[in-house]
């Protein structure tokens, strides 16, 4: 049955080769951040539907807003109601597949997407969601076939090369993955996910020349982007380089606790305990309940052999959260160390101290 549906899908692709991708790079303006606006629109649509319950345009409009609102409760019911009125609407079948994919109901998602393709709904978003469903189902070969068809339909869409790179990377074919990511980057340079995956591959291959070359072409004064690059460098065990980026982010906003927290951790990893302590104090001055910064400060004092300061930090941390397992375990370890050192000192002090004086040699007279 599935092979039959896929065969029909191929035929649909051939028929639609000349059709435009009506939504271009992005099907809908992402309105997810405007939750209140979406809710108000949905309420208005529901009021209209009470008077015109079988209005296809209203039913589709409601599903569209549910999709860009990340499928809130009641989405499945709304999709099924729309399909009763518009059973041959390919976009609705795509949205049904998209909804099921969001719930990880992969078989239902795949069946709905195949049906959308049968009905000629062959947009960029369709292929990208369908490919993700296939990849999550473990069918990377079919996913690659779908992306190749996507490229045939829309050769200038960078997302097909990006997705192909992901497929190759999942198949551990890093050379082809890199080639696909590079091609996508040539076509479009403002996709953070793509850019980070490309940089990640360069660092994995120890290709610092291309890494720095590409990074320069991505340079911008965006603290969010700098944070992502810094975390990538840290993941590749480049804490010295990561620190420079974290410091830039902190300079842009001294109250950025997330960046300052990573900076504190980076100093700690480099055994620069004084800097780690200094930045952790700045964090707790802004947020006294920040447990991670207190934990790093306590650990730093412990590694500097300042056990009394370490004990004080652990105790303050446990006052805030008595269930913090790491803190309680590490505090007990410090107590054991201190107890051992005290016993050692007492044992040394209990050993009698003798004052040795040089022995005078007797003079021997020889007649």
C-alpha positions in Angstrom: 0.0 0.0 0.0 2.8 2.4 1.0 4.7 1.6 -2.2 1.6 2.4 -4.2 1.2 5.8 -2.4 4.8 6.6 -3.0 4.5 5.8 -6.7 1.5 8.2 -6.9 3.6 10.8 -5.1 6.4 10.5 -7.7 3.8 11.0 -10.4 2.5 14.0 -8.6 6.0 15.4 -8.5 6.4 15.0 -12.2 3.1 16.8 -12.8 4.0 19.6 -10.5 7.6 20.2 -11.6 6.6 23.5 -13.3 4.6 24.7 -10.3 5.9 27.5 -8.1 6.6 27.0 -4.4 3.9 29.4 -3.4 5.3 30.0 0.1 8.9 30.5 -0.8 11.5 30.1 2.0 8.9 30.5 4.8 5.3 29.3 4.4 3.9 31.6 7.0 5.2 34.5 9.0 6.2 33.0 12.3 3.8 34.4 14.8 4.4 32.0 17.6 5.8 34.9 19.8 2.5 36.8 19.4 0.4 34.3 21.5 -2.1 36.9 22.7 -2.7 38.0 19.1 -3.2 34.5 17.9 -5.6 33.7 20.7 -7.7 36.8 19.9 -7.8 35.8 16.2 -8.9 32.2 17.1 -11.7 33.5 19.3 -12.9 35.8 16.5 -12.8 32.8 14.0 -14.7 30.6 16.5 -17.4 33.3 16.8 -17.8 33.5 13.0 -17.9 29.6 12.8 -20.9 29.5 15.1 -22.9 31.4 12.4 -21.2 29.6 9.4 -20.0 26.1 10.7 -19.3 24.8 7.2 -17.3 27.7 5.9 -14.2 26.1 4.4 -12.1 29.3 4.4 -12.8 29.9 8.1 -12.0 26.3 9.0 -8.7 26.5 7.1 -7.9 29.9 8.7 -8.4 28.4 12.2 -6.1 25.5 11.4 -3.4 27.9 10.1 -3.5 29.9 13.3 -3.4 26.7 15.4 -0.3 25.6 13.4 1.6 28.9 14.0 0.6 28.7 17.7 2.4 25.4 18.0 -0.7 23.2 18.0 -2.5 24.0 21.3 -5.2 21.8 22.8 -8.1 21.2 20.4 -5.9 21.2 17.2 -6.7 17.7 16.1 -10.4 18.2 16.4 -10.2 21.4 14.4 -8.1 19.7 11.6 -10.6 16.8 11.4 -13.5 19.2 11.2 -11.9 21.1 8.4 -11.2 17.9 6.5 -14.9 16.9 6.7 -15.7 20.0 4.7 -12.5 20.0 2.5 -11.5 16.3 2.2 -9.3 16.9 -0.9 -7.4 19.9 0.5 -3.7 18.9 0.3 -2.6 21.6 2.7 -4.9 20.3 5.5 -3.5 16.8 5.1 0.0 18.3 5.3 -1.0 20.2 8.5 -2.5 17.0 9.9 0.8 15.2 9.3 2.7 18.2 10.8 0.5 18.0 13.9 1.0 14.2 14.3 4.8 14.8 13.8 4.8 17.3 16.7 3.4 14.5 18.9 5.8 11.9 17.5 3.0 9.9 16.1 5.2 9.0 13.1 3.1 6.4 11.3 0.0 8.7 11.3 2.2 11.6 10.2 3.7 9.7 7.4 0.3 8.5 6.1 -1.1 12.1 6.2 1.9 13.5 4.4 1.8 10.9 1.7 -1.8 11.8 1.2 -0.9 15.5 1.0 1.6 14.6 -1.7 -1.0 12.6 -3.6 -3.1 15.7 -3.7 -0.3 17.7 -5.2 0.6 19.8 -2.1 4.4 19.9 -2.7 5.8 23.0 -0.9 9.2 23.4 0.7 7.6 22.9 4.2 6.0 19.7 3.0 9.3 18.2 2.0 11.1 19.3 5.1 8.5 17.9 7.5 8.2 14.7 5.5 11.9 14.3 5.5 12.1 14.8 9.3 9.4 12.2 9.7 11.3 9.7 7.6 14.5 10.4 9.4 12.9 10.0 12.8 11.4 6.7 11.5 14.9 5.5 10.6 14.3 5.6 6.8 17.2 7.8 5.8 17.3 6.4 2.2 13.7 7.5 1.5 14.4 10.8 3.2 17.3 11.4 0.8 15.0 10.5 -2.2 12.4 13.1 -1.0 15.1 15.8 -0.6 16.4 15.0 -4.1 12.9 15.5 -5.4 12.6 18.8 -3.5 15.9 20.0 -5.1 14.5 19.0 -8.5 11.4 21.2 -7.9 13.2 24.1 -6.3 16.9 24.0 -7.1 17.5 27.5 -5.6 16.1 26.7 -2.1 19.0 26.5 0.3 17.0 24.4 2.8 17.1 21.3 0.5 20.9 21.4 0.7 20.8 22.0 4.4 18.5 19.0 5.0 20.6 16.8 2.7 23.6 17.7 4.8 21.7 16.6 7.9 20.9 13.3 6.3 24.5 12.6 5.2 25.7 13.6 8.7 23.2 11.1 10.2 24.7 8.5 7.9 28.2 9.5 9.1 29.2 10.6 5.6 30.9 13.8 6.8 32.4 14.7 3.5 29.1 14.8 1.7 27.5 16.5 4.7 30.1 19.2 4.6 29.7 19.7 0.9 25.9 20.1 1.3 26.2 22.5 4.2 28.8 24.6 2.3 26.4 24.7 -0.7 23.6 25.8 1.5 25.8 28.5 3.1 26.7 29.9 -0.3 23.0 30.3 -1.1 21.9 31.7 2.3 24.1 33.0 5.2 21.5 33.9 7.8 20.4 30.6 9.2 22.0 30.1 12.6 21.3 26.4 12.7 23.0 25.8 9.3 25.9 28.1 10.2 26.6 26.3 13.5 26.4 22.9 11.9 28.9 24.0 9.3 31.3 25.4 11.9 30.8 22.3 14.1 32.0 20.1 11.2 35.0 22.3 10.6 36.0 22.0 14.2 35.4 18.3 14.2 37.8 18.0 11.3 40.3 20.4 13.0 40.0 22.7 10.0 40.6 26.0 11.8 41.4 27.8 8.5 37.9 27.3 7.0 36.3 27.7 10.4 37.9 31.2 10.9 37.2 32.1 7.3 33.5 31.2 7.4 33.1 32.7 10.9 34.4 36.1 9.7 31.8 36.1 7.0 29.1 35.5 9.7 30.5 38.2 12.1 27.8 40.4 13.7 27.3 42.2 16.9 24.5 39.9 18.1 25.0 38.6 21.6 22.7 35.6 21.0 24.9 34.5 18.0 28.1 35.1 20.0 26.8 32.9 22.8 26.1 30.1 20.3 29.6 30.3 18.8 31.2 30.5 22.3 29.3 27.3 23.4 30.3 25.6 20.2 34.0 26.4 21.0 33.6 25.2 24.5 32.0 21.9 23.4 35.1 21.4 21.2 37.3 21.9 24.3 38.5 25.4 23.3 37.8 27.3 26.5 40.4 30.0 25.9 38.6 31.0 22.7 35.2 30.6 24.2 36.1 33.0 27.0 36.8 35.8 24.6 33.2 35.4 23.1 31.6 35.1 26.6 33.5 38.3 27.6 32.1 40.2 24.6 28.6 39.2 25.5 29.1 40.3 29.1 30.5 43.6 27.9 27.4 44.1 25.9 25.2 43.4 28.9 26.9 43.1 32.3 23.7 41.7 33.8 23.5 38.8 31.4 23.6 36.0 34.0 23.6 33.2 31.5 26.7 34.5 29.7 28.5 35.3 33.0 27.6 31.8 34.2 29.3 30.2 31.2 32.2 32.6 31.6 32.6 31.5 35.3 32.5 27.9 34.3 35.1 28.4 31.5 37.5 30.0 34.0 36.9 27.1 36.4 37.7 24.6 33.6 41.0 26.4 33.0 41.9 26.2 36.7 41.7 30.0 37.0 39.9 29.8 40.3 40.3 33.5 41.3 38.5 34.7 38.1 35.8 32.0 38.6 35.2 33.2 42.2 35.1 36.8 41.1 32.5 36.3 38.4 30.5 33.9 40.6 30.3 36.7 43.2 29.0 39.1 40.6 26.3 36.6 39.6 25.1 36.1 43.2 25.1 39.9 43.8 22.5 40.0 41.0 20.8 36.7 41.9 21.5 35.4 45.4 19.7 32.1 44.7 21.9 31.2 41.7 23.0 27.7 42.8 25.4 26.9 40.0 27.5 29.9 40.6 27.7 29.2 44.3 28.7 25.6 43.6 31.6 26.7 41.3 32.7 29.2 44.0 32.7 26.5 46.7 34.6 24.1 44.4 37.1 26.8 43.5 37.8 27.5 47.2 38.2 23.8 47.8 40.7 23.4 45.0 42.6 26.4 46.4 42.8 24.5 49.7 40.8 27.2 51.4 38.6 24.7 53.1 37.0 27.1 55.6 35.8 29.3 52.8 34.6 26.3 50.8 32.6 24.9 53.8 31.0 28.3 54.2 29.9 28.4 50.6 28.6 24.9 50.6 26.6 25.6 53.8 25.1 28.8 52.3 24.2 26.9 49.2 22.4 24.1 51.2 20.6 26.8 53.2 19.0 27.8 49.9 18.4 24.3 48.7 18.9 21.5 51.2 18.2 18.8 48.5 21.2 19.8 46.3 22.9 16.4 46.2 26.2 17.5 44.6 26.6 20.2 47.3 25.9 17.9 50.2 28.2 15.2 48.9 31.0 17.6 48.2 30.6 19.2 51.6 31.0 15.8 53.2 34.1 15.2 51.2 35.6 18.5 52.4 34.7 17.6 56.0 36.6 14.3 55.6 39.6 16.0 54.2 39.7 18.5 57.1 39.2 15.7 59.6 42.1 13.8 58.0 44.4 16.8 58.1 43.6 17.5 61.7 44.4 13.9 62.7 47.6 14.1 60.7 48.6 17.3 62.5 47.7 15.8 65.9 49.8 12.7 65.2 52.7 14.9 64.1 52.4 17.0 67.3 52.2 13.9 69.5 55.6 12.6 68.3 58.3 13.5 71.0 60.7 16.1 69.8 64.3 15.3 70.6 67.1 17.9 70.6 70.1 16.3 69.2 73.6 17.7 70.2 76.8 16.8 68.5 78.8 14.1 70.2 82.3 15.3 71.3 85.0 12.9 70.2 87.5 11.9 72.9 91.0 13.0 72.1 93.3 9.9 72.0 96.8 10.5 72.9 99.4 8.4 71.3 102.8 8.2 73.1 
